[in-house]
Amino acid sequence: MRNAGFRRFVGANLISATGSAMAPLALAYSVIDAGGGAGSLGLVLATNTVPTIVFLLAGGLLADRLSRSRMLFLGNLLAALAQGALAVTVATGHATTASIAVCGFLSGTATSLTVPAAQGAVAQIVPAEQLQRANALLRLPGNAVKVLGPVAGGVVVAASGPAWALAWDALTFAVAAVLLLGLRLAAPVAVGGVAADLRAGWTGFWSRTWLWTYTAAGTVLVAAWLAGFQLLGPLVAAREYAGARDWGLIQAGFAAGLLAGTLVCLRWKPYRLLTVAVVTSGGLALPLAAMGAGLPLAVVLVAVLLAGIGLDIAIVAWTTAFQQHVPQHEQGRMSAFNGVGERLAIPLGYLVTALAAHSWADETVLLACAGLVAAAVVLNLCVPDVYRVNRLEQQAG
């Protein structure tokens, strides 16, 4: 935190996180107030997700050719304009499913610009030996906000309508954009054309066995988690537990686990970074199996707490390994290839689960999702390269 650039980066993340935590609830009620139902909300969510898949490679390519602080500025500015336009249309009563979807598409496009640039920016700001603590500190405010943000968003939406929450989200993106522009990070040196850089990026991604196998395993794991927890979790909670009240407790337990995992990463510096990332991500199977087996709520809460702790440790360990073992001038493209794989899991997981739910009971599908998570972890641990991606400064010492 003595690094001025890092303080600026953390501040921008904290400010934008307060708005982003309220946005999903405000977006949902904007669609409802505009007369839309489940189909309209699904369309809006899809238009937000699609550009993060389609344009992510372009964002990664740009992040390896342009100043990453400029990329972060443009991405946050675009998000501010999109959310601001949405807030105005909602406030004036002119919002429709189509206009909300257009704003969602622009927000998704902004995400495709900022995600690859942010990955490489941290490695430019922070010395290698401080990367893990930096990654943990970056996640700390976001995870803390996840606990309180949805509650605050619910109060704001209930008291004054979704437009005010959306306006706050737009303002936080604008403030973050100004802070990030002040980083003034140097642009990577681009030596080839766009097509050549893209081919070189794919070659670099495929040549790193640990990178593409982790991405493949992550695609399966994310699909199984989202399908089981986000899609089927509320349905099972409504039928087997006390509905929304218990599902709220489960969600809060997961958020608390993420926060606890961040605190662990501030103290624990494992040597085998990638091995730790693979193993701890397997904790996501625990709540899926607990709900699928119909275990008591107390057991589910313990399982979801452990899953949150494991997931945050996995994210910090993976991010640190990536930043230490991928050269800075390639990090934008490598991050994009990794991100495309995991984002493809979102529609894939929802589609497969929707089809399976017609043939199997929800509890059976949950157990299958838990099995997929476990299988992805075990298969990833069979890759020898996983055990070679370790903490660099400890190797040097």
KOLKOLSE-319997 format. One record per residue (C-alpha): residue in one letter; x, y, z. Coordinates in nm, 4 decimals. Example, Ala and Ser with C-alpha at 12.3 -4.5 7.8 and 13.67 -1.06 7.14 Angstrom:
REM residues 2
+--------+----------+----------+----------+
: residu :     east :    north :       up :
+--------+----------+----------+----------+
:      A :   1.2300 :  -0.4500 :   0.7800 :
:      S :   1.3670 :  -0.1060 :   0.7140 :
+--------+----------+----------+----------+
END
This chain:
REM residues 397
+--------+----------+----------+----------+
: residu :     east :    north :       up :
+--------+----------+----------+----------+
:      M :   0.0000 :   0.0000 :   0.0000 :
:      R :   0.3062 :   0.2303 :   0.0078 :
:      N :   0.3019 :   0.2072 :  -0.3738 :
:      A :   0.1079 :   0.5119 :  -0.5016 :
:      G :   0.0052 :   0.3383 :  -0.8233 :
:      F :  -0.1264 :   0.0382 :  -0.6341 :
:      R :  -0.3246 :   0.2608 :  -0.3965 :
:      R :  -0.4846 :   0.4252 :  -0.6988 :
:      F :  -0.5645 :   0.0841 :  -0.8500 :
:      V :  -0.7162 :  -0.0463 :  -0.5238 :
:      G :  -0.9200 :   0.2719 :  -0.4837 :
:      A :  -1.0635 :   0.2404 :  -0.8321 :
:      N :  -1.1574 :  -0.1241 :  -0.7684 :
:      L :  -1.3190 :  -0.0459 :  -0.4336 :
:      I :  -1.5250 :   0.2427 :  -0.5707 :
:      S :  -1.6521 :   0.0512 :  -0.8743 :
:      A :  -1.7271 :  -0.2542 :  -0.6576 :
:      T :  -1.9793 :  -0.0580 :  -0.4498 :
:      G :  -2.1811 :   0.0151 :  -0.7633 :
:      S :  -2.1374 :  -0.3268 :  -0.9220 :
:      A :  -2.2713 :  -0.4973 :  -0.6086 :
:      M :  -2.6014 :  -0.3087 :  -0.6443 :
:      A :  -2.6312 :  -0.3347 :  -1.0223 :
:      P :  -2.7710 :  -0.6912 :  -1.0659 :
:      L :  -3.0663 :  -0.6248 :  -0.8369 :
:      A :  -3.1327 :  -0.2846 :  -0.9964 :
:      L :  -3.1092 :  -0.4374 :  -1.3434 :
:      A :  -3.3580 :  -0.7116 :  -1.2597 :
:      Y :  -3.6138 :  -0.4652 :  -1.1237 :
:      S :  -3.5601 :  -0.2346 :  -1.4208 :
:      V :  -3.6702 :  -0.5187 :  -1.6468 :
:      I :  -3.9649 :  -0.5995 :  -1.4207 :
:      D :  -4.0760 :  -0.2349 :  -1.4038 :
:      A :  -4.0563 :  -0.2196 :  -1.7840 :
:      G :  -4.3106 :  -0.5037 :  -1.8006 :
:      G :  -4.0655 :  -0.7849 :  -1.8677 :
:      G :  -4.0616 :  -1.1326 :  -1.7190 :
:      A :  -3.8150 :  -1.4210 :  -1.7000 :
:      G :  -3.7673 :  -1.4286 :  -2.0772 :
:      S :  -3.6870 :  -1.0579 :  -2.0945 :
:      L :  -3.4442 :  -1.0825 :  -1.8039 :
:      G :  -3.2752 :  -1.3795 :  -1.9705 :
:      L :  -3.2361 :  -1.1776 :  -2.2913 :
:      V :  -3.0800 :  -0.8863 :  -2.1033 :
:      L :  -2.8369 :  -1.1147 :  -1.9195 :
:      A :  -2.7432 :  -1.2849 :  -2.2470 :
:      T :  -2.6692 :  -0.9551 :  -2.4205 :
:      N :  -2.4399 :  -0.8663 :  -2.1310 :
:      T :  -2.2549 :  -1.2009 :  -2.1492 :
:      V :  -2.2140 :  -1.2424 :  -2.5267 :
:      P :  -1.9766 :  -0.9484 :  -2.5870 :
:      T :  -1.7504 :  -1.0633 :  -2.3025 :
:      I :  -1.6962 :  -1.3801 :  -2.5077 :
:      V :  -1.6921 :  -1.2306 :  -2.8580 :
:      F :  -1.4720 :  -0.9280 :  -2.7873 :
:      L :  -1.2468 :  -1.0662 :  -2.5130 :
:      L :  -0.9753 :  -1.1749 :  -2.7571 :
:      A :  -0.9763 :  -0.8268 :  -2.9112 :
:      G :  -0.9434 :  -0.6815 :  -2.5618 :
:      G :  -0.6514 :  -0.9122 :  -2.4866 :
:      L :  -0.4785 :  -0.8184 :  -2.8115 :
:      L :  -0.5199 :  -0.4464 :  -2.7401 :
:      A :  -0.3934 :  -0.4925 :  -2.3838 :
:      D :  -0.0642 :  -0.6237 :  -2.5268 :
:      R :  -0.0323 :  -0.3325 :  -2.7719 :
:      L :  -0.1676 :  -0.0242 :  -2.5928 :
:      S :  -0.1213 :   0.1328 :  -2.2511 :
:      R :  -0.3156 :  -0.0811 :  -2.0043 :
:      S :  -0.4057 :   0.2212 :  -1.7941 :
:      R :  -0.5593 :   0.3783 :  -2.1061 :
:      M :  -0.7490 :   0.0546 :  -2.1751 :
:      L :  -0.8823 :   0.0505 :  -1.8187 :
:      F :  -0.9844 :   0.4140 :  -1.8504 :
:      L :  -1.1745 :   0.3537 :  -2.1757 :
:      G :  -1.3443 :   0.0402 :  -2.0430 :
:      N :  -1.4639 :   0.2087 :  -1.7247 :
:      L :  -1.5726 :   0.5177 :  -1.9171 :
:      L :  -1.7788 :   0.3042 :  -2.1565 :
:      A :  -1.9373 :   0.1250 :  -1.8596 :
:      A :  -2.0177 :   0.4609 :  -1.6967 :
:      L :  -2.1859 :   0.5872 :  -2.0142 :
:      A :  -2.3855 :   0.2640 :  -2.0564 :
:      Q :  -2.5078 :   0.2577 :  -1.6954 :
:      G :  -2.5744 :   0.6318 :  -1.7002 :
:      A :  -2.7870 :   0.6007 :  -2.0136 :
:      L :  -2.9751 :   0.3107 :  -1.8561 :
:      A :  -3.0368 :   0.5115 :  -1.5365 :
:      V :  -3.1803 :   0.8017 :  -1.7389 :
:      T :  -3.4147 :   0.5826 :  -1.9439 :
:      V :  -3.5371 :   0.4039 :  -1.6294 :
:      A :  -3.5835 :   0.7297 :  -1.4373 :
:      T :  -3.7820 :   0.8885 :  -1.7212 :
:      G :  -4.0017 :   0.5825 :  -1.7731 :
:      H :  -3.8734 :   0.5167 :  -2.1258 :
:      A :  -3.6924 :   0.1903 :  -2.0511 :
:      T :  -3.7828 :  -0.1123 :  -2.2614 :
:      T :  -3.6338 :  -0.4610 :  -2.2756 :
:      A :  -3.4572 :  -0.3610 :  -2.5984 :
:      S :  -3.3018 :  -0.0434 :  -2.4561 :
:      I :  -3.1916 :  -0.2248 :  -2.1395 :
:      A :  -3.0386 :  -0.4994 :  -2.3552 :
:      V :  -2.8436 :  -0.2442 :  -2.5614 :
:      C :  -2.6990 :  -0.0920 :  -2.2450 :
:      G :  -2.6146 :  -0.4401 :  -2.1230 :
:      F :  -2.4324 :  -0.5124 :  -2.4483 :
:      L :  -2.2216 :  -0.1973 :  -2.4037 :
:      S :  -2.1440 :  -0.2928 :  -2.0424 :
:      G :  -2.0347 :  -0.6388 :  -2.1552 :
:      T :  -1.8126 :  -0.4820 :  -2.4198 :
:      A :  -1.6540 :  -0.2634 :  -2.1509 :
:      T :  -1.5783 :  -0.5761 :  -1.9478 :
:      S :  -1.3999 :  -0.7328 :  -2.2455 :
:      L :  -1.1686 :  -0.4296 :  -2.2527 :
:      T :  -1.0910 :  -0.4107 :  -1.8821 :
:      V :  -1.0422 :  -0.7752 :  -1.7795 :
:      P :  -0.7287 :  -0.8544 :  -1.9878 :
:      A :  -0.5783 :  -0.5112 :  -1.9203 :
:      A :  -0.6259 :  -0.5404 :  -1.5428 :
:      Q :  -0.4418 :  -0.8731 :  -1.5294 :
:      G :  -0.1279 :  -0.7272 :  -1.6858 :
:      A :  -0.1549 :  -0.3905 :  -1.5120 :
:      V :  -0.1017 :  -0.5385 :  -1.1661 :
:      A :   0.2233 :  -0.7026 :  -1.2770 :
:      Q :   0.3427 :  -0.3646 :  -1.4103 :
:      I :   0.2596 :  -0.1823 :  -1.0866 :
:      V :   0.3764 :  -0.4297 :  -0.8219 :
:      P :   0.7149 :  -0.6068 :  -0.7809 :
:      A :   0.7058 :  -0.9844 :  -0.8349 :
:      E :   0.7669 :  -1.0689 :  -0.4681 :
:      Q :   0.4589 :  -0.8677 :  -0.3639 :
:      L :   0.2155 :  -0.9992 :  -0.6252 :
:      Q :   0.0258 :  -1.2447 :  -0.4041 :
:      R :  -0.0398 :  -0.9896 :  -0.1292 :
:      A :  -0.1366 :  -0.7376 :  -0.3963 :
:      N :  -0.3837 :  -0.9800 :  -0.5556 :
:      A :  -0.5329 :  -1.0607 :  -0.2162 :
:      L :  -0.5643 :  -0.6919 :  -0.1243 :
:      L :  -0.7361 :  -0.6241 :  -0.4569 :
:      R :  -0.9979 :  -0.8886 :  -0.3803 :
:      L :  -1.0481 :  -0.7807 :  -0.0190 :
:      P :  -1.2699 :  -0.4740 :  -0.0812 :
:      G :  -1.4685 :  -0.6479 :  -0.3543 :
:      N :  -1.5427 :  -0.9472 :  -0.1320 :
:      A :  -1.6342 :  -0.7230 :   0.1602 :
:      V :  -1.8731 :  -0.5271 :  -0.0605 :
:      K :  -2.0344 :  -0.8533 :  -0.1808 :
:      V :  -2.1553 :  -0.9126 :   0.1743 :
:      L :  -2.3149 :  -0.5692 :   0.2203 :
:      G :  -2.3691 :  -0.4432 :  -0.1351 :
:      P :  -2.6763 :  -0.6492 :  -0.2275 :
:      V :  -2.8431 :  -0.5502 :   0.0998 :
:      A :  -2.7708 :  -0.1820 :   0.0349 :
:      G :  -2.8915 :  -0.2229 :  -0.3228 :
:      G :  -3.2166 :  -0.3752 :  -0.2025 :
:      V :  -3.2750 :  -0.0838 :   0.0350 :
:      V :  -3.2029 :   0.1749 :  -0.2378 :
:      V :  -3.4236 :   0.0015 :  -0.4964 :
:      A :  -3.7072 :  -0.0464 :  -0.2477 :
:      A :  -3.6903 :   0.3130 :  -0.1239 :
:      S :  -3.6343 :   0.5078 :  -0.4457 :
:      G :  -3.6427 :   0.2702 :  -0.7417 :
:      P :  -3.3706 :   0.1071 :  -0.9542 :
:      A :  -3.2684 :   0.4266 :  -1.1380 :
:      W :  -3.0796 :   0.5639 :  -0.8361 :
:      A :  -2.8816 :   0.2419 :  -0.7892 :
:      L :  -2.7948 :   0.2404 :  -1.1606 :
:      A :  -2.6914 :   0.6067 :  -1.1421 :
:      W :  -2.4610 :   0.5288 :  -0.8507 :
:      D :  -2.3100 :   0.2426 :  -1.0510 :
:      A :  -2.2451 :   0.4822 :  -1.3418 :
:      L :  -2.0847 :   0.7383 :  -1.1099 :
:      T :  -1.8518 :   0.4796 :  -0.9538 :
:      F :  -1.7341 :   0.3685 :  -1.2997 :
:      A :  -1.6651 :   0.7311 :  -1.3932 :
:      V :  -1.4602 :   0.7943 :  -1.0772 :
:      A :  -1.2693 :   0.4682 :  -1.1310 :
:      A :  -1.1941 :   0.5722 :  -1.4905 :
:      V :  -1.0338 :   0.8973 :  -1.3742 :
:      L :  -0.8266 :   0.7200 :  -1.1092 :
:      L :  -0.7039 :   0.4562 :  -1.3536 :
:      L :  -0.6099 :   0.7106 :  -1.6192 :
:      G :  -0.3682 :   0.8597 :  -1.3657 :
:      L :  -0.1660 :   0.5353 :  -1.3562 :
:      R :   0.0004 :   0.6239 :  -1.6916 :
:      L :   0.1407 :   0.2742 :  -1.7509 :
:      A :   0.3777 :   0.2333 :  -2.0432 :
:      A :   0.2445 :   0.0430 :  -2.3423 :
:      P :   0.3974 :  -0.2995 :  -2.4193 :
:      V :   0.6224 :  -0.3062 :  -2.7241 :
:      A :   0.4241 :  -0.4422 :  -3.0213 :
:      V :   0.6573 :  -0.5950 :  -3.2798 :
:      G :   0.4161 :  -0.7519 :  -3.5304 :
:      G :   0.0845 :  -0.7002 :  -3.6998 :
:      V :  -0.2500 :  -0.7769 :  -3.5386 :
:      A :  -0.2923 :  -1.1156 :  -3.7096 :
:      A :   0.0663 :  -1.2131 :  -3.6305 :
:      D :   0.0230 :  -1.1139 :  -3.2659 :
:      L :  -0.2956 :  -1.3172 :  -3.2417 :
:      R :  -0.1266 :  -1.6252 :  -3.3917 :
:      A :   0.1704 :  -1.5793 :  -3.1615 :
:      G :  -0.0672 :  -1.5485 :  -2.8679 :
:      W :  -0.2402 :  -1.8746 :  -2.9520 :
:      T :   0.0962 :  -2.0482 :  -2.9987 :
:      G :   0.2110 :  -1.9196 :  -2.6608 :
:      F :  -0.1136 :  -2.0309 :  -2.4958 :
:      W :  -0.1039 :  -2.3799 :  -2.6460 :
:      S :   0.2676 :  -2.4269 :  -2.5720 :
:      R :   0.2045 :  -2.3755 :  -2.2001 :
:      T :   0.0397 :  -2.7050 :  -2.1101 :
:      W :  -0.0347 :  -2.5900 :  -1.7559 :
:      L :  -0.2226 :  -2.2895 :  -1.8926 :
:      W :  -0.4558 :  -2.4558 :  -2.1411 :
:      T :  -0.5252 :  -2.7575 :  -1.9192 :
:      Y :  -0.6141 :  -2.5281 :  -1.6293 :
:      T :  -0.8413 :  -2.3327 :  -1.8645 :
:      A :  -1.0103 :  -2.6521 :  -1.9864 :
:      A :  -1.0615 :  -2.7778 :  -1.6319 :
:      G :  -1.1869 :  -2.4345 :  -1.5287 :
:      T :  -1.4444 :  -2.4344 :  -1.8075 :
:      V :  -1.5936 :  -2.7601 :  -1.6777 :
:      L :  -1.5709 :  -2.6481 :  -1.3155 :
:      V :  -1.7340 :  -2.3077 :  -1.3759 :
:      A :  -2.0123 :  -2.4612 :  -1.5859 :
:      A :  -2.0899 :  -2.7179 :  -1.3163 :
:      W :  -2.0784 :  -2.4599 :  -1.0367 :
:      L :  -2.2978 :  -2.2004 :  -1.2062 :
:      A :  -2.5476 :  -2.4597 :  -1.3236 :
:      G :  -2.5678 :  -2.6305 :  -0.9862 :
:      F :  -2.5418 :  -2.3412 :  -0.7447 :
:      Q :  -2.6812 :  -2.0394 :  -0.9302 :
:      L :  -2.9490 :  -2.2119 :  -1.1365 :
:      L :  -3.0647 :  -2.5107 :  -0.9319 :
:      G :  -2.9664 :  -2.3849 :  -0.5855 :
:      P :  -3.2638 :  -2.1489 :  -0.5395 :
:      L :  -3.5050 :  -2.4150 :  -0.6658 :
:      V :  -3.3768 :  -2.6769 :  -0.4239 :
:      A :  -3.3747 :  -2.4219 :  -0.1404 :
:      A :  -3.7398 :  -2.3404 :  -0.2113 :
:      R :  -3.8370 :  -2.7064 :  -0.1998 :
:      E :  -3.6059 :  -2.8627 :   0.0608 :
:      Y :  -3.5250 :  -2.5703 :   0.2891 :
:      A :  -3.7038 :  -2.2497 :   0.3952 :
:      G :  -3.6947 :  -2.0848 :   0.0551 :
:      A :  -3.5591 :  -1.7332 :   0.0102 :
:      R :  -3.4580 :  -1.6944 :   0.3743 :
:      D :  -3.2304 :  -1.9992 :   0.3750 :
:      W :  -3.1028 :  -1.9271 :   0.0250 :
:      G :  -3.0020 :  -1.5802 :   0.1465 :
:      L :  -2.8109 :  -1.7422 :   0.4332 :
:      I :  -2.6367 :  -1.9763 :   0.1896 :
:      Q :  -2.5376 :  -1.6862 :  -0.0357 :
:      A :  -2.4123 :  -1.4897 :   0.2626 :
:      G :  -2.2104 :  -1.7914 :   0.3793 :
:      F :  -2.0415 :  -1.8134 :   0.0403 :
:      A :  -1.9594 :  -1.4404 :   0.0427 :
:      A :  -1.8191 :  -1.4730 :   0.3954 :
:      G :  -1.6049 :  -1.7625 :   0.2763 :
:      L :  -1.4638 :  -1.5532 :  -0.0084 :
:      L :  -1.3726 :  -1.2797 :   0.2387 :
:      A :  -1.2090 :  -1.5303 :   0.4740 :
:      G :  -1.0134 :  -1.6804 :   0.1833 :
:      T :  -0.8743 :  -1.3380 :   0.0990 :
:      L :  -0.7560 :  -1.2933 :   0.4581 :
:      V :  -0.5845 :  -1.6330 :   0.4428 :
:      C :  -0.3970 :  -1.5259 :   0.1291 :
:      L :  -0.2654 :  -1.2160 :   0.3038 :
:      R :  -0.0773 :  -1.4428 :   0.5462 :
:      W :  -0.0177 :  -1.7744 :   0.3670 :
:      K :   0.2245 :  -1.7820 :   0.0732 :
:      P :   0.2225 :  -2.1364 :  -0.0673 :
:      Y :   0.5178 :  -2.2476 :  -0.2791 :
:      R :   0.3219 :  -2.4722 :  -0.5189 :
:      L :   0.0939 :  -2.2001 :  -0.6482 :
:      L :  -0.0808 :  -2.3861 :  -0.9293 :
:      T :  -0.1243 :  -2.7078 :  -0.7311 :
:      V :  -0.2872 :  -2.5100 :  -0.4511 :
:      A :  -0.5128 :  -2.3328 :  -0.7021 :
:      V :  -0.6320 :  -2.6628 :  -0.8506 :
:      V :  -0.6890 :  -2.8387 :  -0.5162 :
:      T :  -0.8683 :  -2.5549 :  -0.3377 :
:      S :  -1.1033 :  -2.4931 :  -0.6319 :
:      G :  -1.2358 :  -2.8444 :  -0.5707 :
:      G :  -1.4115 :  -2.7126 :  -0.2607 :
:      L :  -1.6931 :  -2.5982 :  -0.4893 :
:      A :  -1.8105 :  -2.9596 :  -0.5017 :
:      L :  -1.8971 :  -2.9549 :  -0.1291 :
:      P :  -2.2165 :  -2.7422 :  -0.1257 :
:      L :  -2.3375 :  -2.9022 :  -0.4497 :
:      A :  -2.3050 :  -3.2461 :  -0.2939 :
:      A :  -2.4580 :  -3.1314 :   0.0369 :
:      M :  -2.7686 :  -2.9831 :  -0.1296 :
:      G :  -2.7953 :  -3.2733 :  -0.3721 :
:      A :  -2.7917 :  -3.5201 :  -0.0826 :
:      G :  -3.0529 :  -3.3198 :   0.1076 :
:      L :  -2.8287 :  -3.2630 :   0.4106 :
:      P :  -2.9378 :  -3.0229 :   0.6872 :
:      L :  -2.8977 :  -2.6496 :   0.6376 :
:      A :  -2.6166 :  -2.6298 :   0.8951 :
:      V :  -2.4101 :  -2.8748 :   0.6895 :
:      V :  -2.4796 :  -2.6808 :   0.3692 :
:      L :  -2.3680 :  -2.3569 :   0.5369 :
:      V :  -2.0395 :  -2.5122 :   0.6487 :
:      A :  -1.9888 :  -2.6560 :   0.3000 :
:      V :  -2.0561 :  -2.3254 :   0.1257 :
:      L :  -1.8259 :  -2.1400 :   0.3673 :
:      L :  -1.5431 :  -2.3840 :   0.2872 :
:      A :  -1.6187 :  -2.3522 :  -0.0844 :
:      G :  -1.5869 :  -1.9737 :  -0.0650 :
:      I :  -1.2586 :  -1.9944 :   0.1256 :
:      G :  -1.1183 :  -2.2445 :  -0.1240 :
:      L :  -1.2326 :  -2.0495 :  -0.4284 :
:      D :  -1.0710 :  -1.7244 :  -0.3182 :
:      I :  -0.7436 :  -1.8991 :  -0.2338 :
:      A :  -0.7572 :  -2.0623 :  -0.5778 :
:      I :  -0.8158 :  -1.7296 :  -0.7547 :
:      V :  -0.5319 :  -1.5507 :  -0.5752 :
:      A :  -0.2881 :  -1.8420 :  -0.6211 :
:      W :  -0.3800 :  -1.8788 :  -0.9901 :
:      T :  -0.3517 :  -1.5063 :  -1.0597 :
:      T :  -0.0112 :  -1.4899 :  -0.8920 :
:      A :   0.1142 :  -1.7946 :  -1.0849 :
:      F :  -0.0113 :  -1.6449 :  -1.4113 :
:      Q :   0.1555 :  -1.3081 :  -1.3491 :
:      Q :   0.4861 :  -1.4681 :  -1.2526 :
:      H :   0.5072 :  -1.7265 :  -1.5317 :
:      V :   0.3685 :  -1.5361 :  -1.8315 :
:      P :   0.5804 :  -1.2488 :  -1.9693 :
:      Q :   0.4170 :  -0.9084 :  -1.9282 :
:      H :   0.3952 :  -0.8448 :  -2.3027 :
:      E :   0.1834 :  -1.1621 :  -2.3442 :
:      Q :  -0.0420 :  -1.1357 :  -2.0407 :
:      G :  -0.3294 :  -0.9605 :  -2.2198 :
:      R :  -0.3670 :  -1.2318 :  -2.4833 :
:      M :  -0.3068 :  -1.5203 :  -2.2422 :
:      S :  -0.5653 :  -1.3772 :  -2.0036 :
:      A :  -0.8130 :  -1.3412 :  -2.2905 :
:      F :  -0.7715 :  -1.7017 :  -2.4068 :
:      N :  -0.8158 :  -1.8202 :  -2.0483 :
:      G :  -1.1186 :  -1.5936 :  -1.9985 :
:      V :  -1.2938 :  -1.7015 :  -2.3194 :
:      G :  -1.2831 :  -2.0646 :  -2.2094 :
:      E :  -1.4310 :  -1.9948 :  -1.8686 :
:      R :  -1.6953 :  -1.7544 :  -2.0021 :
:      L :  -1.8134 :  -2.0112 :  -2.2544 :
:      A :  -1.8998 :  -2.2196 :  -1.9509 :
:      I :  -2.1790 :  -1.9796 :  -1.8539 :
:      P :  -2.4254 :  -2.0436 :  -2.1404 :
:      L :  -2.3021 :  -2.4037 :  -2.1759 :
:      G :  -2.3701 :  -2.4870 :  -1.8116 :
:      Y :  -2.7141 :  -2.3274 :  -1.8098 :
:      L :  -2.8157 :  -2.4981 :  -2.1353 :
:      V :  -2.7010 :  -2.8462 :  -2.0358 :
:      T :  -2.8649 :  -2.8149 :  -1.6944 :
:      A :  -3.1924 :  -2.6973 :  -1.8444 :
:      L :  -3.1943 :  -3.0046 :  -2.0713 :
:      A :  -3.0938 :  -3.2440 :  -1.7915 :
:      A :  -3.3604 :  -3.1069 :  -1.5581 :
:      H :  -3.6293 :  -3.2460 :  -1.7907 :
:      S :  -3.4993 :  -3.6008 :  -1.7375 :
:      W :  -3.3510 :  -3.6026 :  -1.3875 :
:      A :  -3.4464 :  -3.4648 :  -1.0489 :
:      D :  -3.2764 :  -3.1413 :  -0.9461 :
:      E :  -3.0964 :  -3.3211 :  -0.6639 :
:      T :  -2.9528 :  -3.5755 :  -0.9082 :
:      V :  -2.8263 :  -3.2983 :  -1.1339 :
:      L :  -2.6651 :  -3.1287 :  -0.8327 :
:      L :  -2.4795 :  -3.4488 :  -0.7453 :
:      A :  -2.3707 :  -3.4817 :  -1.1093 :
:      C :  -2.2386 :  -3.1236 :  -1.1006 :
:      A :  -2.0443 :  -3.2035 :  -0.7823 :
:      G :  -1.8970 :  -3.5062 :  -0.9584 :
:      L :  -1.7925 :  -3.2944 :  -1.2559 :
:      V :  -1.6120 :  -3.0491 :  -1.0281 :
:      A :  -1.4267 :  -3.3331 :  -0.8561 :
:      A :  -1.3402 :  -3.4978 :  -1.1892 :
:      A :  -1.2063 :  -3.1721 :  -1.3346 :
:      V :  -0.9798 :  -3.1253 :  -1.0313 :
:      V :  -0.8498 :  -3.4836 :  -1.0359 :
:      L :  -0.7781 :  -3.4773 :  -1.4100 :
:      N :  -0.6010 :  -3.1428 :  -1.3809 :
:      L :  -0.3818 :  -3.2844 :  -1.1037 :
:      C :  -0.2713 :  -3.5568 :  -1.3469 :
:      V :  -0.0912 :  -3.2942 :  -1.5597 :
:      P :   0.2823 :  -3.2938 :  -1.4657 :
:      D :   0.3234 :  -2.9252 :  -1.5549 :
:      V :   0.0891 :  -2.8295 :  -1.2707 :
:      Y :   0.3622 :  -2.9165 :  -1.0201 :
:      R :   0.6259 :  -2.7059 :  -1.2004 :
:      V :   0.4456 :  -2.3713 :  -1.1770 :
:      N :   0.5674 :  -2.2558 :  -0.8378 :
:      R :   0.6490 :  -1.9327 :  -0.6573 :
:      L :   0.9459 :  -1.7746 :  -0.8356 :
:      E :   1.1010 :  -1.5756 :  -0.5549 :
:      Q :   1.1184 :  -1.8883 :  -0.3345 :
:      Q :   1.2851 :  -2.0790 :  -0.6159 :
:      A :   1.5398 :  -1.7991 :  -0.6510 :
:      G :   1.6094 :  -1.8052 :  -0.2796 :
+--------+----------+----------+----------+
END
